[in-house]
Amino acid sequence: MSPSMRTNGTGDLRDNCGPCQTLWKMPMKRPRIGHILAASLVLLAAIAAPARASIVLDRTEVIIAAGVERETITVTNTRDTPAFVSIAAREILNPGRQPEESNKGPDPRAVGLLAAPTRLALAPRERRTVRLQFLDPARDRDRVWRVTVQEVSGPVTMESSGLVLLIGYDVLVIQRPATPAPAIAVKRDGKQLSVTNSGNSFAILDDGKQCTGTEPASCADVVGARIYPGQTRELTAPDATAAIRFKLKLPAGDQDVRY
């Protein structure tokens, strides 16, 4: 499953990281997993030494309704050598805002989500399941977590290449309230759109398009966003006057909207 609108299906280029690619030259201290590092991709294209990436996930976004207690993520080792993986969950306290604030204490009961197991040793081509256990009832608005599924370095031998590409995914997990009701209001001033969600659950503005004429060449993409409850997002269009079309994704279904 492709990552959520980075565009990852969410309209937010930074909302969901999957996969995040981190370059190691062993032995070195492991870098922190974050968003996709474009510089790593440039570096990988420029080096002659072989790089190996192994793990893939069946999805990088999990949206659950109130009352659902358990979900799963499938991790697959696509390589012909073993892969070692660590798993950690953290609650996002200010979703959609930067810098991100999180609760990643060692007690899953405080985080509200148990991701287990926390470590995997995958044989070549092996597939394993990570369980997501939701420990609290749904709240009156969205609750958001990220589950980091990160490949880690295994035992190093003299025959090993000095360069290994280790893959990490930040899986976005959202628990909706019992009655999810986004309330989206949009104000436009020329090229600028101010989008506010005064409801209790997120909505997504996706597939943005603006056409200044009738020919396909006159149309340009407009980057949308995931708008969490209580949040206002500022979007920018290429043209100050032409209408902007989006697909508004809501719990009850998608709507075509124009601003």
Summary of the structure (lengths in Angstrom):
residues: 259
radius of gyration: 20.4
end to end distance: 30.4
largest distance: 63.3
contacts: 791
relative contact order: 0.19
helix: 6%
strand: 47%
